Amino acid sequence: MDFSSEPGPKMGCVIRGRAPATSLSYHESGSHLFVASEKDSVLRIIDCLNGGAPTDRPPMIKLQREGIRTVRATHHGHCVLFSPGINDGVPKKNSIYYLSVHDNKILREFEGHSGVINEISMSPVDDTFLSSGIDGSVRLWDCGKSGNGLGELKLPANVEGAPLAVFDSTGLVYGVSAAMAGGEGYHIHLFDARNYTVGPFSEMKVTRHDIESKLRVGGSTPERAYALSKAEWTSMQFNQSGKQILIGANGGIALSLDGYEGTVLHSFQTEAGPGGPSSSLPMAACFTSDDRSVVCGNDDGTVSCYQADSGLLARKLRGHVDPVGAVAVSPTYKQIATACTSTVVWIC
């Protein structure tokens, strides 16, 4: 998507909510968007072709018992995966659920993690999916099979914190990131999804010093760059070609990395909200499906659209009144979705 050309994206529809959205996920057909809101335990469904509530399924599902934090569309148009909500830092249950949105029935429950689940990644080619959690494990599952899962990867002793695990666009590779001991940066290991038991085929290191240097080039003061260089990573995404990896992190920053070497290519920082330049919120960021742009949500309610190759700002979208905490790009249509308490579908 070229956000620099006129007239630029226009609002296609606005769906009002009562609590901030924590996760967005398009179905692979681009026909529907799933919106999770942790605070009120609600899953909303948006018809992206007609710009409103769907006619073939309920527009809103209340998940009061399980809660909901993260949602991921599956290959089935009427089924999603979701992780439970958190109360006072404790999840209601350390499970992943496979939900039929057609009749609001949980079809399967996947148990195995012993802590908060921080990422779910659906394979683009089959019904397997990855989950990662603060228990330090990465697990591989099959949507069609309940039980203990297909495999488990535990982190070595020289890493700290919670891993993130995601598939690339081919489904043949998945990446796992985890913090280095002592806060000196992050490891990213790439695995062959068909033969992951032999270990990673590529190991990259993203050092704190490299992150700090790129933040300073982007205009951060030395003190702020140092503090943000140690921010916890909260999301990871490969672009379609696999040549870049996008990291979202606490402190309102995102980083684009070289997908082969792990070099920090560009840094992106949130636009300040009413509270000033500092942010403790994670940056919501994603690549567009053509690899040309990076879309980032800001604390001031705007959405920044950057050129992926140069890291330069191409356009800023305005329309939200609260911090934008979730963004997603349609895999099929020239359309993006951004959310604060309300969700906006933009036509590009």
N, C-alpha and C positions, 0 to 999 in steps of 0.2 A: 504494500500500500504506500502510495506517495502522498504524504500528508502536506507536502510543500505546495502542491498545485491547488488552484482555486476551483470551486468555492470552499472546499474542505468538507469534513464530515458534518452531517446534520442529525439532530435528534430524531430518531424514528419513533420511539415510544419511551415513556417514563412509567415505571411501576413503583408505586409507593410502598414503603415498608415501615415498620415500627421500631426496628433495631438495626444496627449496622450489619451489613452483609460480611461474612467471614470467608466465603468461598463462592466462586463461579465456575461453571463447567458447561461447555457446549456439547451437545450430541454430535457425533461425527457427520451426520447429515446436514448440520447447521439449522435444523428446523426448530429445535427447542434449546432453551437455556435453563439450567438448574441453578438456583440461588439458595445458599445456606446462610442462616442467621442464627448464631450461637445463643445470643442473649435471650431470645424468645422461643428458641427450639423449633424454628419454622423452616420448611423447605418450600420454596416457591418455584413454579414452572411457568416459563414465558414462551409463548408462541412467537418465534422470531420472524416468521413469514407474514403474519397478520398483525403483529404488534400489540399483543395483549394476552388475555387468558386463553389457554387452549380449550378446545371443544371436546377432545377425546380423552381427557384426564382431568383430575381436579387441579385448580390453579395453586392451591396451598395445602400442605400437609403438616399437621402439628405432631411433633415427635417429642412430646413432653416426658415420656418415660425414659427414652434413651438419650435425648438431647442430640444435637447435631453441630458439628464444627466444620468439617470438610466434606464436600460432596464431589464425586467423580462420575461422569456419564460412562456407561458401558456401551458395548456394541448393540445391545438390545434397547430399542427406543423407549421402552416403558420401565426400565430397571436402572437403578443407580447404586453405587457404593457410597457409604458414608461412615465417618468416625464420630463417636459420641461427643457431646458437649462437656465442658469442664466447669465445675463449681469449686471456687476457692482453690484453684490449681490442681484439683483432683477430678479425673474423668469419672463419669457415672459408671463406665465399664471399659475395660481395655480390649474392646472387640471392634471388629469391622462388620457392618451389616450390608446385606444385599437386599434392596427394597424394591418391590413392585409398586410404582407410583400409580398404576392403573386402578388398583384396589387397596392401596395402602397396607400391604402385607409384607412383613419381613420374611423372605424366602430362605435365607441362610445367615448364620452367624459364624464369623471366623475368629476363633480365640487362640491366643498364644503370646501376645505381648503382655508385659507386666507393668507398663507405664503408658503415658500419653502417646498417642499415635500422631506424629507430626506431618506425615505425608502418605498419600496413596497415589500410585501411578498405574494407569491402565495400559496394558500392552496394545499397540495399534493394530496388531495382526491376529491376536487370538484372545481367549477368555482368561488369560493369566494376568495377575496384577501384583505389584510390589507394595509393601508397606514398610515404613521405618518408624522407630519410636525412641523415646528417651531412655528406654531400657538398654540401648546400645545395640539393638539387633535390626537386621533387615530380613524380611520374610517374603517368600514367593508363594502365591496362592492361585487357585483356579476357581472362577466364579461358579462353576458347575459342580464343585466338590466341597462339601463341608469336611471339617477335620483339622488336622494339625498342619496342613499346608504341604507344599511341594519341596520346600527347602528353607534353610535358615543360614544367614551369614552373621557371625558375631565379630565385632571390631577387635583389632589387636590391642595390646596393652599400651601402645605408644600414642593412642588417640584419646580425646576427651569429648564430652558432650554427646549430643544426639546426632545420629547420621541422617542424611537425606538420600533417598534412592529414587531414581526416575529412569524410565525407558527413553531411548532416543526415538526419532520419527520412524525408523525402520522396524523397531521391535527386536532387532538382532543384538543390540548393545544396551546395557544399562550402566549408569554411573552412580557411584556412591561417594558422598563427601562426608568428611568428619574433621573436627578440629585437631590440630597438632597439640601435643602436650605443651603447657606453659603459655598458651595463647599466641604462639608464633606464626599462626596462619592455618591453612587448611590443606588436607589431602583430598585429591579426587582420583578414585580408581575406576577404571573402565573394565567391564566384564562382558564376555561373550554369553549372551542369554541362553544359548544352547549348550554351553559347556562351562558354566560358572564355577563348578566345583574345583577346577584346576587353578583358580585364582585369577587375579586381574591380568589383562594383557597390556595395560598401560597404567602407569602411576605418575600423577602430576602433583606438584607442590605449588600452592599459591601462598607466598609468604606475606606476613604482616607488613614487612617493609615495602613490598611491591604495591600492596593495596594503599598504604599510607602515601607513597610517592604519587600514585595516580590521583588520589583525593586532593593532594596539594596542587597538582597541575590543574585540577578542576576548580580551584579557587578556595579550598578550605584553609583555614588558619592551621599552623603546625600543631597547635594543641587539639583542635577539633579533628584534624586528620589522624592524629595518633589515637584518639579515643575511638573514632569510627572504624579504624583499621582492625580493632579487636571485637567489632560487633558480631553477634551470633548470626549465622546464616539461617534463613527461614524458608527459602524456596530455591529450586534449581530447575532449569529447563534447557534442553537442547534446541537449537534452531533446526529447520527442516533438513539442511545440508549436513548438520553435525559439525560445522566448522566453528561455531560459537556456542558458548554456554552462558546462560544468564542466571545470575545469583541475586536473590532478594535478601535483605538483611535488616536486623533491628537498627534503629537509629535513622531510619528513613533513607537508606542508600541501596543502590543496586550496582552490580558490576557485570560487565560483559568480558568473557574470557575466551582466549583462543582454545578451540575444542581439541587441539592436538598437543599443545605445549603447556596450557594453563596460564599463559601470559595474560596479565590484566590489560585489556584493550581500552576500555572506557569506564568511567564511573558516572553515576547518575544520583543526584541528591534531591530530596523532596523540597518543594516550595513551602515555605513556612506558613503555618496557620496562625490563628490569633495568639497562640501561646509563645510565639517567637521562633527563632531559627532552630532550636533543638527539638528533636522528636525521638520518642522511645518506640514509636510504632514501626513495624516492619514495612519495607517498601513493597507494594504490590506492583509487579512488573511482568511483562511477557513480550515475546517476539510476535510479529505478525506472521501469517502463514506463508508469505512470500519472502521472508527473511530480510526485508528491506528496512524495517522499522522496529523500534522498541517503544512500548507503551507503558507509562509509569503513572500511578496515582499519587497525588500530592495531598499534604496536610491542609492546604488552603482550599480544597475542593476542586482544583483544576486537574486536568490530565495532560501530561507532557508527552509529546510524540517526537522521538529522536530518530535520526538516521542511524541505522545499525552500523554502517561502515565507518562513518566519520565521528559518531557520537554527538553530532550537532543537533540542536533543537530545531525541528521543522515546523511545529505548530503546537499551540496550547488550546485545549478544549475547555470551555467554561459552561457550567450548568448545575453542578453540585453545590450544596450549601454546607456540607460537612466533609471531613477527611475521606478521601477515596481509598478504601481499604481492600478492594478486590477489582481485578481487571481480567478480561478474557477476550480472545479473538476467535471469530468464527472460522472453522476449518474449511468452509465451503464458499461462503459469500463474503463480499466486501462489507464487513460488519464487525464492530467491536462492542463490547459491553463493559460498563464501569459501574461501580456501586459504592454508595455510602449507606445511608438508611434507605434511600431510593435507588433503583437500578435503572440505568439509561442504556438503551440500545441505539448505537450510532450507525447511520448509513454512510459509508465512505465512498 
